[in-house]
């Protein structure tokens, strides 16, 4: 694969974080890692920090089909997956695709949807297909879900079950920009109208080629053992009821490959695992009830500090 694909992705991260989504370079890099590994992203932060803008900007600059679902308590599964309607002219039922049949799907305020509606995304996120009325339909490739939720507001929300959280490759926040930068943003106003004008810089073929290149990044036995040590340590932590799943370990290995590829290497080093471990693993921990107030990211940090780092 030509190295220009990696250069283009790095340029996209730089351009978006400096001209449209200022101060969001970390969230953009995590989003790109999810895209490069075929994973999904949950953006968890308070309103007004650019979660929706990030998803829209990515769809524009990557030239991907975009579907948006504004989650509410009365949203039905068919509003996401689609439904069959009777065609009087042809005297048969015809399937109308829902917004999930897009390359990049934004589930805005996902925790406002009822659990039954949330579950409509499980098959799509895991197997890239949906089953409606006994018929299975394949989703476009690439396919990525970016969901958002406000972790502070709890009225009228339904917490995502652990099984659904585990299907997100990464969970990250947006965060406030630095004071000087936020003052500039306040001064110049919103750039939401400018997002519609972003020209595509990559396409479906280039993204799939980049994914293939990432999948071929070498992961040594020593680094694989390092990842397993983290997984095992999370399961044995005194505050943790249920640690990182096997899927979580696989996701961490894939994300580390993408981190190494973006760094210009064809092999993974322990530092790649450390850089991406927090957004990929922290949300997978289930704590004992008496420790639910503890910060999951701090637990992962402490585990990483206590692990023996292999020499590769």
Secondary structure, DSSP 4 states (H G I P E B T S, - for coil): --THHHHHHHHHHHHHHHHTSTT-HHHHHHHHHHHHHT--EEEE--TTSSHHHHHHHHHHHTT--EEEEE--TT--HHHHHEEEEEETTTTEEEEEE-TTSSSEEEEETGGGS-HHHHGGGHHHHHHSEEEETTEEEEPPSS-EEEEEE-SS--TT--PPPHHHHTT-SEEE---PPPHHHHHHHHHH---HHHHTTPPP---HHHHHHHHHHHHTSB--HHHHHHHHHHHHHHHH-TTEEE---HHHHHHHHHHHHHHHHHTT-SB--HHHHHHHHHHHHGGG-EE-GGGTTS-HHHHHHHHHHHSPPPP-
